Amino acid sequence: MKFMLRFRFPRKRGTDELTQLMLDATPLCVNILDRNYKNTECIQESLKLFEVHDKQEYIERFWKLQPEYQPDGSKSMDKAKKILGNVYEEGYFRFEWMHQKLDGQPVPCEVALVRVKHKSEYVVLAYKNWWEIRQGCARCCSISFPMP
């Protein structure tokens, strides 16, 4: 039994490292949001896209990465709370969302929110695809978005 336990630990650690490597190389922003609308975790791509220095800065300034109003005229914070509340009830929602960098530069995204159980609590995973929607905006509107 002791031999099996020793054998499993290195494999588990290697699997965790590989999983983290895959997540950090994914061209999506991925966040974890708790029931209180607090962003608690993100992957490396989120830091690069929004040009922040580290996870702590990203988490602390997360709500500053939304413009005051969305393109439909609704207040970003009000709309986000409504959408997140619905996701906690329904389990999934997909939509377009306008983010912004700290300097105000727009970052249009397609977002998929998924409710998952972590330990004894539910959290929401937010998957943000910014690449395709930026390319579409650039083609339709002749807008140039710098790519990170």
Secondary structure as the mmCIF struct_conf table of DSSP 4:
data_model
#
loop_
_struct_conf.conf_type_id
_struct_conf.id
_struct_conf.beg_label_comp_id
_struct_conf.beg_label_asym_id
_struct_conf.beg_label_seq_id
_struct_conf.end_label_comp_id
_struct_conf.end_label_asym_id
_struct_conf.end_label_seq_id
HELX_RH_AL_P HELX_RH_AL_P1 LYS A 2 ALA A 25
BEND BEND1 THR A 26 LEU A 28
STRN STRN1 CYS A 29 LEU A 33
TURN_TY1_P TURN_TY1_P1 ARG A 35 ASN A 36
BEND BEND2 TYR A 37 TYR A 37
STRN STRN2 ASN A 39 CYS A 42
HELX_RH_AL_P HELX_RH_AL_P2 GLN A 44 PHE A 50
TURN_TY1_P TURN_TY1_P2 GLU A 51 GLU A 51
BEND BEND3 HIS A 53 ASP A 54
HELX_RH_AL_P HELX_RH_AL_P3 LYS A 55 GLU A 60
TURN_TY1_P TURN_TY1_P3 ARG A 61 ARG A 61
HELX_RH_3T_P HELX_RH_3T_P1 PHE A 62 LEU A 65
BEND BEND4 GLN A 66 GLN A 66
BEND BEND5 GLU A 68 GLU A 68
STRN STRN3 TYR A 69 TYR A 69
TURN_TY1_P TURN_TY1_P4 PRO A 71 ASP A 72
BEND BEND6 GLY A 73 GLY A 73
STRN STRN4 LYS A 75 LYS A 75
HELX_RH_AL_P HELX_RH_AL_P4 SER A 76 GLU A 90
BEND BEND7 GLY A 91 GLY A 91
STRN STRN5 TYR A 92 GLN A 100
TURN_TY1_P TURN_TY1_P5 LEU A 102 ASP A 103
STRN STRN6 PRO A 106 HIS A 118
TURN_TY1_P TURN_TY1_P6 LYS A 119 SER A 120
STRN STRN7 GLU A 121 ASN A 129
HELX_RH_AL_P HELX_RH_AL_P5 TRP A 131 CYS A 141
#
